[in-house]
Amino acid sequence: MSQPTPLMPHATASWLVDNTALTFEQIAEFCGLHMLEVQAMADDLASSKYTGRDPVRAGELTMEEIEKGQANPDYKLRMHKAPVTVSRTKGPRYTPVSKRQDKPDGIAWILRNHPEVSDAQIGKLIGTTRNTIAAIRDRSHWNIANITPKDPVTLGLCSQRELDAIVAKAAKKAGIEEDAAGDERLVDDREALIEELRAEREAAAKAASEAAQEAEAAAWLQAKRAAEAEERGE
């Protein structure tokens, strides 16, 4: 069974590259990264993107373990203490900063398309306050001129399953289940759009990842050839 990776693999790898004599293979294996990623950090192609994180201070490695690795290039580092994954079980939904500006659009969409959903349900789903919901409903929100109703699922504010769950619950409470059943075609169209958008995002991410890997590999090969040429005195 493989051991867990550090809580912040790239930042940890950056620190190990700068502060130890471990091999790229040792660092890559411990951090769960590709060796070329570590090579790129050593060549300053990627290290500037990350602030080094000391795994010794974090309790994930010991200096004794690092010294064993430095003494034996074939030694595989063993994690001292697995990182603890922090999970939120109570409180409002956390929304990344990049998504917070989309909240009013998502709220407006729910208010327009599912008026049966309560403010409390919207607040829990989107992670917002009742005052904000009320301001958007009565159009007294400070940025109302720029608010455009958009599906919160496509905005990434919630999952389709979560949205469907609160809509179904609200419809049942309001006694409008029959009306909701007539919207199956709209739901299918929305799901098709979501799948299309998700596929486009995945394709873009894959292309970017492949391009980055090709660039790192090319840089590594160029550095290797330069080093070989220098050894030959060319």
Order of alpha helices (4+ residues) and beta strands (2+ residues): alpha-alpha-alpha-alpha-alpha-alpha-alpha-alpha-alpha-alpha-alpha
